[in-house]
Amino acid sequence: MLKEAWEALKKAWQELESYRSTKDHMILRDAAEKGWLAVNEAVEALLKTYGIEAKTYKEKRDHLLKLGFDLLRERFAAREKFLHIDCFYEGLCDEEFVLRELDKVEKMLREIESMIEEIERNKT
């Protein structure tokens, strides 16, 4: 269901591990971006279960709000800000920051996976 999201998160964890041995800040930033990709893929999968194709981040946030997933929308926006903008683009992160954020991403993926399973069960 969330194969691409889980694969992106797996690569993020691998890059974080690589950073630990190299201390190459670019690798740390790449780990953050893979974490953001995982969240983005998971939200896309959730929206698709409702038949929604959202192209932009704003469209995704707007659809999450319309569906009543306000807290998920806020968490999506937070990961966008912290992982994608602050860490990947601005380089404003350290190992501990990325570790905490990837833990949050993993939690989000598990929750979204459960939501999708519930939606699919209710369709039948």
Residue pairs with C-beta under 8 A, 6 or more apart in sequence:
1 45
1 113
1 116
1 117
2 41
2 42
2 45
2 109
2 112
2 113
2 116
4 41
5 37
5 38
5 39
5 41
5 42
5 45
5 109
5 112
6 38
6 109
8 34
8 35
8 37
8 38
8 41
9 34
9 35
9 38
9 102
9 105
9 106
9 109
11 34
12 31
12 32
12 34
12 35
12 37
12 38
12 102
12 105
13 31
13 102
15 27
15 28
15 30
15 31
15 34
16 28
16 31
16 95
16 98
16 99
16 102
18 24
18 27
19 25
19 27
19 28
19 31
19 95
19 98
20 95
25 91
28 87
28 93
28 94
28 95
28 98
29 87
29 88
29 91
29 93
30 88
31 98
31 102
32 82
32 83
32 84
32 87
32 88
32 93
32 98
32 101
33 83
33 84
33 87
33 88
35 79
35 83
35 98
35 101
35 102
35 105
36 79
36 80
36 83
36 84
36 88
36 105
38 105
38 109
39 76
39 79
39 80
39 83
39 105
39 108
39 109
40 57
40 60
42 108
42 109
42 112
42 113
43 60
43 64
43 72
43 76
43 112
44 54
44 60
45 112
45 116
46 112
46 115
46 116
47 53
47 54
47 60
47 63
47 64
49 116
49 119
49 120
50 63
50 67
50 119
52 63
54 60
54 62
54 63
57 80
60 76
61 73
61 76
61 77
64 70
64 72
64 73
64 76
65 73
72 108
72 111
72 112
75 104
75 108
79 101
79 104
79 105
79 108
82 93
82 97
82 101
83 98
83 101
83 105
86 92
86 93
87 93
87 97
87 98
87 101
93 101
